[in-house]
Amino acid sequence: MRLKAELEECLEKIEAMVLRAQVDEFVALGRPEGRLLRYPAFRWVFPIFYALGNALFVGLLVYRLAAGGHH
C-alpha cells in the first residue's frame, strides 16, 4: 500500500509539472477509468513468472529423479 501511495504521489507531481510547463499534449498521463484499468496489468508479471519458474523447476526435478539422476 505504501508503494502505491508513493506512486500516486509521484504521478500527481509529474502531472502538476506537465501542466505548469504546458506540455500536457506531449505527455501521456491520462488516467484510465474503470476498476480493471485502474491498476497496471503488469502487476501479474512477477507472480506468473515465479509460478512458471517453480513449475519448470519441479518438472525438471521430477524428470531427473524418474530418470535415475545419473548418466
PDB file of N, CA, C and O in Angstrom, chain B, residues numbered from 101:
ATOM      1  N   MET B 101       0.827  -1.199   0.000  1.00  0.00           N
ATOM      2  CA  MET B 101       0.000   0.000   0.000  1.00  0.00           C
ATOM      3  C   MET B 101       0.873   1.266   0.000  1.00  0.00           C
ATOM      4  O   MET B 101       0.527   2.286  -0.596  1.00  0.00           O
ATOM      5  N   ARG B 102       2.015   1.160   0.689  1.00  0.00           N
ATOM      6  CA  ARG B 102       2.892   2.329   0.752  1.00  0.00           C
ATOM      7  C   ARG B 102       3.448   2.660  -0.630  1.00  0.00           C
ATOM      8  O   ARG B 102       3.493   3.825  -1.024  1.00  0.00           O
ATOM      9  N   LEU B 103       3.870   1.632  -1.362  1.00  0.00           N
ATOM     10  CA  LEU B 103       4.407   1.871  -2.707  1.00  0.00           C
ATOM     11  C   LEU B 103       3.351   2.460  -3.624  1.00  0.00           C
ATOM     12  O   LEU B 103       3.647   3.332  -4.441  1.00  0.00           O
ATOM     13  N   LYS B 104       2.117   1.985  -3.491  1.00  0.00           N
ATOM     14  CA  LYS B 104       1.025   2.504  -4.309  1.00  0.00           C
ATOM     15  C   LYS B 104       0.800   3.985  -3.998  1.00  0.00           C
ATOM     16  O   LYS B 104       0.607   4.794  -4.906  1.00  0.00           O
ATOM     17  N   ALA B 105       0.824   4.330  -2.724  1.00  0.00           N
ATOM     18  CA  ALA B 105       0.632   5.726  -2.328  1.00  0.00           C
ATOM     19  C   ALA B 105       1.764   6.608  -2.850  1.00  0.00           C
ATOM     20  O   ALA B 105       1.522   7.719  -3.322  1.00  0.00           O
ATOM     21  N   GLU B 106       3.005   6.109  -2.764  1.00  0.00           N
ATOM     22  CA  GLU B 106       4.137   6.877  -3.276  1.00  0.00           C
ATOM     23  C   GLU B 106       4.059   7.043  -4.785  1.00  0.00           C
ATOM     24  O   GLU B 106       4.364   8.113  -5.313  1.00  0.00           O
ATOM     25  N   LEU B 107       3.648   5.979  -5.483  1.00  0.00           N
ATOM     26  CA  LEU B 107       3.489   6.070  -6.933  1.00  0.00           C
ATOM     27  C   LEU B 107       2.446   7.111  -7.299  1.00  0.00           C
ATOM     28  O   LEU B 107       2.670   7.929  -8.191  1.00  0.00           O
ATOM     29  N   GLU B 108       1.305   7.086  -6.616  1.00  0.00           N
ATOM     30  CA  GLU B 108       0.251   8.053  -6.915  1.00  0.00           C
ATOM     31  C   GLU B 108       0.717   9.475  -6.630  1.00  0.00           C
ATOM     32  O   GLU B 108       0.385  10.400  -7.372  1.00  0.00           O
ATOM     33  N   GLU B 109       1.489   9.654  -5.553  1.00  0.00           N
ATOM     34  CA  GLU B 109       2.011  10.988  -5.239  1.00  0.00           C
ATOM     35  C   GLU B 109       2.972  11.464  -6.323  1.00  0.00           C
ATOM     36  O   GLU B 109       2.916  12.621  -6.740  1.00  0.00           O
ATOM     37  N   CYS B 110       3.849  10.582  -6.778  1.00  0.00           N
ATOM     38  CA  CYS B 110       4.789  10.944  -7.842  1.00  0.00           C
ATOM     39  C   CYS B 110       4.058  11.278  -9.138  1.00  0.00           C
ATOM     40  O   CYS B 110       4.403  12.241  -9.823  1.00  0.00           O
ATOM     41  N   LEU B 111       3.051  10.483  -9.467  1.00  0.00           N
ATOM     42  CA  LEU B 111       2.286  10.759 -10.683  1.00  0.00           C
ATOM     43  C   LEU B 111       1.568  12.098 -10.596  1.00  0.00           C
ATOM     44  O   LEU B 111       1.486  12.820 -11.589  1.00  0.00           O
ATOM     45  N   GLU B 112       1.047  12.437  -9.423  1.00  0.00           N
ATOM     46  CA  GLU B 112       0.394  13.731  -9.251  1.00  0.00           C
ATOM     47  C   GLU B 112       1.398  14.873  -9.415  1.00  0.00           C
ATOM     48  O   GLU B 112       1.080  15.899 -10.017  1.00  0.00           O
ATOM     49  N   LYS B 113       2.616  14.696  -8.878  1.00  0.00           N
ATOM     50  CA  LYS B 113       3.639  15.736  -9.019  1.00  0.00           C
ATOM     51  C   LYS B 113       4.062  15.888 -10.471  1.00  0.00           C
ATOM     52  O   LYS B 113       4.251  17.006 -10.951  1.00  0.00           O
ATOM     53  N   ILE B 114       4.213  14.768 -11.176  1.00  0.00           N
ATOM     54  CA  ILE B 114       4.563  14.822 -12.596  1.00  0.00           C
ATOM     55  C   ILE B 114       3.470  15.523 -13.379  1.00  0.00           C
ATOM     56  O   ILE B 114       3.748  16.353 -14.245  1.00  0.00           O
ATOM     57  N   GLU B 115       2.230  15.187 -13.072  1.00  0.00           N
ATOM     58  CA  GLU B 115       1.107  15.826 -13.765  1.00  0.00           C
ATOM     59  C   GLU B 115       1.090  17.331 -13.512  1.00  0.00           C
ATOM     60  O   GLU B 115       0.820  18.110 -14.426  1.00  0.00           O
ATOM     61  N   ALA B 116       1.378  17.742 -12.281  1.00  0.00           N
ATOM     62  CA  ALA B 116       1.418  19.174 -11.968  1.00  0.00           C
ATOM     63  C   ALA B 116       2.544  19.869 -12.729  1.00  0.00           C
ATOM     64  O   ALA B 116       2.358  20.980 -13.226  1.00  0.00           O
ATOM     65  N   MET B 117       3.707  19.229 -12.826  1.00  0.00           N
ATOM     66  CA  MET B 117       4.825  19.827 -13.570  1.00  0.00           C
ATOM     67  C   MET B 117       4.499  19.931 -15.056  1.00  0.00           C
ATOM     68  O   MET B 117       4.835  20.918 -15.711  1.00  0.00           O
ATOM     69  N   VAL B 118       3.835  18.890 -15.582  1.00  0.00           N
ATOM     70  CA  VAL B 118       3.478  18.894 -17.003  1.00  0.00           C
ATOM     71  C   VAL B 118       2.498  20.026 -17.294  1.00  0.00           C
ATOM     72  O   VAL B 118       2.629  20.727 -18.298  1.00  0.00           O
ATOM     73  N   LEU B 119       1.522  20.201 -16.416  1.00  0.00           N
ATOM     74  CA  LEU B 119       0.545  21.277 -16.609  1.00  0.00           C
ATOM     75  C   LEU B 119       1.199  22.647 -16.468  1.00  0.00           C
ATOM     76  O   LEU B 119       0.884  23.570 -17.218  1.00  0.00           O
ATOM     77  N   ARG B 120       2.111  22.777 -15.505  1.00  0.00           N
ATOM     78  CA  ARG B 120       2.802  24.052 -15.301  1.00  0.00           C
ATOM     79  C   ARG B 120       3.677  24.400 -16.507  1.00  0.00           C
ATOM     80  O   ARG B 120       3.788  25.568 -16.879  1.00  0.00           O
ATOM     81  N   ALA B 121       4.295  23.390 -17.113  1.00  0.00           N
ATOM     82  CA  ALA B 121       5.144  23.619 -18.274  1.00  0.00           C
ATOM     83  C   ALA B 121       4.343  23.704 -19.571  1.00  0.00           C
ATOM     84  O   ALA B 121       4.888  24.009 -20.632  1.00  0.00           O
ATOM     85  N   GLN B 122       3.058  23.433 -19.473  1.00  0.00           N
ATOM     86  CA  GLN B 122       2.144  23.481 -20.613  1.00  0.00           C
ATOM     87  C   GLN B 122       2.585  22.560 -21.751  1.00  0.00           C
ATOM     88  O   GLN B 122       2.576  22.949 -22.919  1.00  0.00           O
ATOM     89  N   VAL B 123       2.970  21.340 -21.393  1.00  0.00           N
ATOM     90  CA  VAL B 123       3.354  20.338 -22.384  1.00  0.00           C
ATOM     91  C   VAL B 123       2.468  19.096 -22.262  1.00  0.00           C
ATOM     92  O   VAL B 123       2.868  17.997 -22.645  1.00  0.00           O
ATOM     93  N   ASP B 124       1.269  19.282 -21.727  1.00  0.00           N
ATOM     94  CA  ASP B 124       0.390  18.149 -21.484  1.00  0.00           C
ATOM     95  C   ASP B 124      -0.027  17.434 -22.764  1.00  0.00           C
ATOM     96  O   ASP B 124      -0.387  16.258 -22.711  1.00  0.00           O
ATOM     97  N   GLU B 125       0.009  18.105 -23.904  1.00  0.00           N
ATOM     98  CA  GLU B 125      -0.357  17.445 -25.157  1.00  0.00           C
ATOM     99  C   GLU B 125       0.722  16.476 -25.629  1.00  0.00           C
ATOM    100  O   GLU B 125       0.461  15.631 -26.485  1.00  0.00           O
ATOM    101  N   PHE B 126       1.934  16.591 -25.078  1.00  0.00           N
ATOM    102  CA  PHE B 126       3.040  15.715 -25.476  1.00  0.00           C
ATOM    103  C   PHE B 126       3.268  14.557 -24.503  1.00  0.00           C
ATOM    104  O   PHE B 126       4.042  13.648 -24.805  1.00  0.00           O
ATOM    105  N   VAL B 127       2.610  14.575 -23.346  1.00  0.00           N
ATOM    106  CA  VAL B 127       2.834  13.576 -22.305  1.00  0.00           C
ATOM    107  C   VAL B 127       1.553  12.777 -22.093  1.00  0.00           C
ATOM    108  O   VAL B 127       0.476  13.342 -21.898  1.00  0.00           O
ATOM    109  N   ALA B 128       1.688  11.468 -22.134  1.00  0.00           N
ATOM    110  CA  ALA B 128       0.530  10.586 -21.952  1.00  0.00           C
ATOM    111  C   ALA B 128       0.361  10.266 -20.474  1.00  0.00           C
ATOM    112  O   ALA B 128       0.904   9.279 -19.977  1.00  0.00           O
ATOM    113  N   LEU B 129      -0.384  11.093 -19.785  1.00  0.00           N
ATOM    114  CA  LEU B 129      -0.649  10.863 -18.365  1.00  0.00           C
ATOM    115  C   LEU B 129      -2.135  10.647 -18.115  1.00  0.00           C
ATOM    116  O   LEU B 129      -2.619  10.870 -17.005  1.00  0.00           O
ATOM    117  N   GLY B 130      -2.840  10.224 -19.114  1.00  0.00           N
ATOM    118  CA  GLY B 130      -4.273  10.011 -18.938  1.00  0.00           C
ATOM    119  C   GLY B 130      -4.552   8.986 -17.873  1.00  0.00           C
ATOM    120  O   GLY B 130      -3.822   8.005 -17.728  1.00  0.00           O
ATOM    121  N   ARG B 131      -5.589   9.211 -17.144  1.00  0.00           N
ATOM    122  CA  ARG B 131      -5.968   8.278 -16.086  1.00  0.00           C
ATOM    123  C   ARG B 131      -7.137   7.442 -16.589  1.00  0.00           C
ATOM    124  O   ARG B 131      -8.242   7.957 -16.760  1.00  0.00           O
ATOM    125  N   PRO B 132      -6.899   6.160 -16.825  1.00  0.00           N
ATOM    126  CA  PRO B 132      -7.986   5.298 -17.296  1.00  0.00           C
ATOM    127  C   PRO B 132      -9.048   5.135 -16.231  1.00  0.00           C
ATOM    128  O   PRO B 132      -8.756   5.150 -15.035  1.00  0.00           O
ATOM    129  N   GLU B 133     -10.253   4.985 -16.666  1.00  0.00           N
ATOM    130  CA  GLU B 133     -11.382   4.819 -15.753  1.00  0.00           C
ATOM    131  C   GLU B 133     -11.771   3.347 -15.696  1.00  0.00           C
ATOM    132  O   GLU B 133     -11.458   2.567 -16.596  1.00  0.00           O
ATOM    133  N   GLY B 134     -12.446   2.993 -14.641  1.00  0.00           N
ATOM    134  CA  GLY B 134     -12.915   1.620 -14.501  1.00  0.00           C
ATOM    135  C   GLY B 134     -12.032   0.814 -13.577  1.00  0.00           C
ATOM    136  O   GLY B 134     -10.836   1.080 -13.448  1.00  0.00           O
ATOM    137  N   ARG B 135     -12.630  -0.170 -12.934  1.00  0.00           N
ATOM    138  CA  ARG B 135     -11.914  -0.978 -11.949  1.00  0.00           C
ATOM    139  C   ARG B 135     -10.779  -1.777 -12.587  1.00  0.00           C
ATOM    140  O   ARG B 135      -9.693  -1.860 -12.013  1.00  0.00           O
ATOM    141  N   LEU B 136     -11.006  -2.362 -13.753  1.00  0.00           N
ATOM    142  CA  LEU B 136      -9.992  -3.206 -14.373  1.00  0.00           C
ATOM    143  C   LEU B 136      -8.805  -2.412 -14.886  1.00  0.00           C
ATOM    144  O   LEU B 136      -7.693  -2.937 -14.935  1.00  0.00           O
ATOM    145  N   LEU B 137      -9.011  -1.172 -15.266  1.00  0.00           N
ATOM    146  CA  LEU B 137      -7.938  -0.365 -15.823  1.00  0.00           C
ATOM    147  C   LEU B 137      -7.259   0.517 -14.777  1.00  0.00           C
ATOM    148  O   LEU B 137      -6.309   1.232 -15.093  1.00  0.00           O
ATOM    149  N   ARG B 138      -7.737   0.470 -13.541  1.00  0.00           N
ATOM    150  CA  ARG B 138      -7.196   1.354 -12.521  1.00  0.00           C
ATOM    151  C   ARG B 138      -5.744   1.020 -12.187  1.00  0.00           C
ATOM    152  O   ARG B 138      -4.938   1.921 -11.956  1.00  0.00           O
ATOM    153  N   TYR B 139      -5.409  -0.267 -12.161  1.00  0.00           N
ATOM    154  CA  TYR B 139      -4.057  -0.695 -11.843  1.00  0.00           C
ATOM    155  C   TYR B 139      -3.436  -1.330 -13.074  1.00  0.00           C
ATOM    156  O   TYR B 139      -4.129  -1.978 -13.858  1.00  0.00           O
ATOM    157  N   PRO B 140      -2.146  -1.149 -13.248  1.00  0.00           N
ATOM    158  CA  PRO B 140      -1.497  -1.722 -14.435  1.00  0.00           C
ATOM    159  C   PRO B 140      -1.568  -3.241 -14.439  1.00  0.00           C
ATOM    160  O   PRO B 140      -1.473  -3.880 -13.391  1.00  0.00           O
ATOM    161  N   ALA B 141      -1.736  -3.811 -15.622  1.00  0.00           N
ATOM    162  CA  ALA B 141      -1.855  -5.256 -15.758  1.00  0.00           C
ATOM    163  C   ALA B 141      -0.533  -5.952 -15.491  1.00  0.00           C
ATOM    164  O   ALA B 141      -0.523  -7.153 -15.225  1.00  0.00           O
ATOM    165  N   PHE B 142       0.589  -5.233 -15.553  1.00  0.00           N
ATOM    166  CA  PHE B 142       1.883  -5.875 -15.353  1.00  0.00           C
ATOM    167  C   PHE B 142       2.120  -6.282 -13.911  1.00  0.00           C
ATOM    168  O   PHE B 142       3.159  -6.869 -13.610  1.00  0.00           O
ATOM    169  N   ARG B 143       1.196  -5.992 -13.012  1.00  0.00           N
ATOM    170  CA  ARG B 143       1.365  -6.426 -11.623  1.00  0.00           C
ATOM    171  C   ARG B 143       1.321  -7.940 -11.508  1.00  0.00           C
ATOM    172  O   ARG B 143       1.742  -8.499 -10.495  1.00  0.00           O
ATOM    173  N   TRP B 144       0.816  -8.604 -12.533  1.00  0.00           N
ATOM    174  CA  TRP B 144       0.742 -10.062 -12.522  1.00  0.00           C
ATOM    175  C   TRP B 144       1.962 -10.703 -13.153  1.00  0.00           C
ATOM    176  O   TRP B 144       2.073 -11.929 -13.142  1.00  0.00           O
ATOM    177  N   VAL B 145       2.887  -9.921 -13.706  1.00  0.00           N
ATOM    178  CA  VAL B 145       4.043 -10.488 -14.397  1.00  0.00           C
ATOM    179  C   VAL B 145       4.919 -11.282 -13.424  1.00  0.00           C
ATOM    180  O   VAL B 145       5.273 -12.423 -13.721  1.00  0.00           O
ATOM    181  N   PHE B 146       5.269 -10.717 -12.289  1.00  0.00           N
ATOM    182  CA  PHE B 146       6.136 -11.425 -11.353  1.00  0.00           C
ATOM    183  C   PHE B 146       5.490 -12.704 -10.829  1.00  0.00           C
ATOM    184  O   PHE B 146       6.133 -13.753 -10.871  1.00  0.00           O
ATOM    185  N   PRO B 147       4.249 -12.671 -10.338  1.00  0.00           N
ATOM    186  CA  PRO B 147       3.663 -13.928  -9.852  1.00  0.00           C
ATOM    187  C   PRO B 147       3.545 -15.003 -10.933  1.00  0.00           C
ATOM    188  O   PRO B 147       3.713 -16.190 -10.651  1.00  0.00           O
ATOM    189  N   ILE B 148       3.258 -14.591 -12.164  1.00  0.00           N
ATOM    190  CA  ILE B 148       3.140 -15.571 -13.246  1.00  0.00           C
ATOM    191  C   ILE B 148       4.500 -16.196 -13.548  1.00  0.00           C
ATOM    192  O   ILE B 148       4.603 -17.417 -13.665  1.00  0.00           O
ATOM    193  N   PHE B 149       5.545 -15.377 -13.677  1.00  0.00           N
ATOM    194  CA  PHE B 149       6.875 -15.918 -13.945  1.00  0.00           C
ATOM    195  C   PHE B 149       7.412 -16.719 -12.769  1.00  0.00           C
ATOM    196  O   PHE B 149       8.122 -17.706 -12.963  1.00  0.00           O
ATOM    197  N   TYR B 150       7.083 -16.307 -11.561  1.00  0.00           N
ATOM    198  CA  TYR B 150       7.503 -17.054 -10.373  1.00  0.00           C
ATOM    199  C   TYR B 150       6.857 -18.437 -10.369  1.00  0.00           C
ATOM    200  O   TYR B 150       7.533 -19.442 -10.148  1.00  0.00           O
ATOM    201  N   ALA B 151       5.564 -18.483 -10.611  1.00  0.00           N
ATOM    202  CA  ALA B 151       4.861 -19.771 -10.650  1.00  0.00           C
ATOM    203  C   ALA B 151       5.371 -20.635 -11.801  1.00  0.00           C
ATOM    204  O   ALA B 151       5.559 -21.840 -11.635  1.00  0.00           O
ATOM    205  N   LEU B 152       5.592 -20.033 -12.954  1.00  0.00           N
ATOM    206  CA  LEU B 152       6.099 -20.778 -14.100  1.00  0.00           C
ATOM    207  C   LEU B 152       7.502 -21.316 -13.821  1.00  0.00           C
ATOM    208  O   LEU B 152       7.796 -22.467 -14.146  1.00  0.00           O
ATOM    209  N   GLY B 153       8.355 -20.511 -13.235  1.00  0.00           N
ATOM    210  CA  GLY B 153       9.703 -20.953 -12.886  1.00  0.00           C
ATOM    211  C   GLY B 153       9.685 -22.098 -11.890  1.00  0.00           C
ATOM    212  O   GLY B 153      10.433 -23.065 -12.029  1.00  0.00           O
ATOM    213  N   ASN B 154       8.826 -21.984 -10.885  1.00  0.00           N
ATOM    214  CA  ASN B 154       8.706 -23.070  -9.901  1.00  0.00           C
ATOM    215  C   ASN B 154       8.181 -24.339 -10.545  1.00  0.00           C
ATOM    216  O   ASN B 154       8.675 -25.429 -10.257  1.00  0.00           O
ATOM    217  N   ALA B 155       7.192 -24.215 -11.407  1.00  0.00           N
ATOM    218  CA  ALA B 155       6.635 -25.395 -12.078  1.00  0.00           C
ATOM    219  C   ALA B 155       7.690 -26.058 -12.948  1.00  0.00           C
ATOM    220  O   ALA B 155       7.795 -27.284 -12.958  1.00  0.00           O
ATOM    221  N   LEU B 156       8.471 -25.276 -13.677  1.00  0.00           N
ATOM    222  CA  LEU B 156       9.527 -25.842 -14.512  1.00  0.00           C
ATOM    223  C   LEU B 156      10.608 -26.500 -13.665  1.00  0.00           C
ATOM    224  O   LEU B 156      11.122 -27.555 -14.035  1.00  0.00           O
ATOM    225  N   PHE B 157      10.959 -25.895 -12.540  1.00  0.00           N
ATOM    226  CA  PHE B 157      11.950 -26.483 -11.650  1.00  0.00           C
ATOM    227  C   PHE B 157      11.472 -27.815 -11.095  1.00  0.00           C
ATOM    228  O   PHE B 157      12.218 -28.794 -11.089  1.00  0.00           O
ATOM    229  N   VAL B 158      10.234 -27.852 -10.631  1.00  0.00           N
ATOM    230  CA  VAL B 158       9.682 -29.105 -10.098  1.00  0.00           C
ATOM    231  C   VAL B 158       9.603 -30.148 -11.202  1.00  0.00           C
ATOM    232  O   VAL B 158       9.912 -31.318 -10.974  1.00  0.00           O
ATOM    233  N   GLY B 159       9.190 -29.735 -12.401  1.00  0.00           N
ATOM    234  CA  GLY B 159       9.134 -30.669 -13.523  1.00  0.00           C
ATOM    235  C   GLY B 159      10.504 -31.242 -13.841  1.00  0.00           C
ATOM    236  O   GLY B 159      10.634 -32.443 -14.078  1.00  0.00           O
ATOM    237  N   LEU B 160      11.516 -30.406 -13.848  1.00  0.00           N
ATOM    238  CA  LEU B 160      12.880 -30.869 -14.112  1.00  0.00           C
ATOM    239  C   LEU B 160      13.365 -31.788 -12.998  1.00  0.00           C
ATOM    240  O   LEU B 160      14.008 -32.803 -13.266  1.00  0.00           O
ATOM    241  N   LEU B 161      13.067 -31.444 -11.771  1.00  0.00           N
ATOM    242  CA  LEU B 161      13.453 -32.278 -10.629  1.00  0.00           C
ATOM    243  C   LEU B 161      12.797 -33.653 -10.710  1.00  0.00           C
ATOM    244  O   LEU B 161      13.462 -34.669 -10.510  1.00  0.00           O
ATOM    245  N   VAL B 162      11.514 -33.691 -10.997  1.00  0.00           N
ATOM    246  CA  VAL B 162      10.802 -34.967 -11.129  1.00  0.00           C
ATOM    247  C   VAL B 162      11.375 -35.765 -12.285  1.00  0.00           C
ATOM    248  O   VAL B 162      11.552 -36.978 -12.170  1.00  0.00           O
ATOM    249  N   TYR B 163      11.666 -35.111 -13.389  1.00  0.00           N
ATOM    250  CA  TYR B 163      12.241 -35.800 -14.543  1.00  0.00           C
ATOM    251  C   TYR B 163      13.591 -36.430 -14.189  1.00  0.00           C
ATOM    252  O   TYR B 163      13.862 -37.585 -14.520  1.00  0.00           O
ATOM    253  N   ARG B 164      14.434 -35.639 -13.504  1.00  0.00           N
ATOM    254  CA  ARG B 164      15.771 -36.161 -13.124  1.00  0.00           C
ATOM    255  C   ARG B 164      15.655 -37.315 -12.135  1.00  0.00           C
ATOM    256  O   ARG B 164      16.409 -38.284 -12.222  1.00  0.00           O
ATOM    257  N   LEU B 165      14.713 -37.219 -11.192  1.00  0.00           N
ATOM    258  CA  LEU B 165      14.538 -38.305 -10.225  1.00  0.00           C
ATOM    259  C   LEU B 165      13.976 -39.554 -10.904  1.00  0.00           C
ATOM    260  O   LEU B 165      14.358 -40.672 -10.557  1.00  0.00           O
ATOM    261  N   ALA B 166      13.071 -39.371 -11.868  1.00  0.00           N
ATOM    262  CA  ALA B 166      12.496 -40.507 -12.571  1.00  0.00           C
ATOM    263  C   ALA B 166      13.514 -41.164 -13.487  1.00  0.00           C
ATOM    264  O   ALA B 166      13.465 -42.373 -13.709  1.00  0.00           O
ATOM    265  N   ALA B 167      14.437 -40.371 -14.019  1.00  0.00           N
ATOM    266  CA  ALA B 167      15.459 -40.901 -14.920  1.00  0.00           C
ATOM    267  C   ALA B 167      16.619 -41.525 -14.151  1.00  0.00           C
ATOM    268  O   ALA B 167      17.537 -42.073 -14.761  1.00  0.00           O
ATOM    269  N   GLY B 168      16.591 -41.452 -12.848  1.00  0.00           N
ATOM    270  CA  GLY B 168      17.649 -42.041 -12.038  1.00  0.00           C
ATOM    271  C   GLY B 168      18.675 -41.041 -11.571  1.00  0.00           C
ATOM    272  O   GLY B 168      19.452 -41.344 -10.665  1.00  0.00           O
ATOM    273  N   GLY B 169      18.706 -39.887 -12.141  1.00  0.00           N
ATOM    274  CA  GLY B 169      19.614 -38.835 -11.708  1.00  0.00           C
ATOM    275  C   GLY B 169      21.064 -39.043 -12.097  1.00  0.00           C
ATOM    276  O   GLY B 169      21.884 -38.150 -11.885  1.00  0.00           O
ATOM    277  N   HIS B 170      21.415 -40.215 -12.671  1.00  0.00           N
ATOM    278  CA  HIS B 170      22.803 -40.484 -13.065  1.00  0.00           C
ATOM    279  C   HIS B 170      22.853 -40.830 -14.537  1.00  0.00           C
ATOM    280  O   HIS B 170      21.876 -41.327 -15.097  1.00  0.00           O
ATOM    281  N   HIS B 171      23.972 -40.573 -15.157  1.00  0.00           N
ATOM    282  CA  HIS B 171      24.157 -40.938 -16.559  1.00  0.00           C
ATOM    283  C   HIS B 171      24.975 -42.161 -16.683  1.00  0.00           C
ATOM    284  O   HIS B 171      25.236 -42.619 -17.795  1.00  0.00           O
TER     285      HIS B 171
END
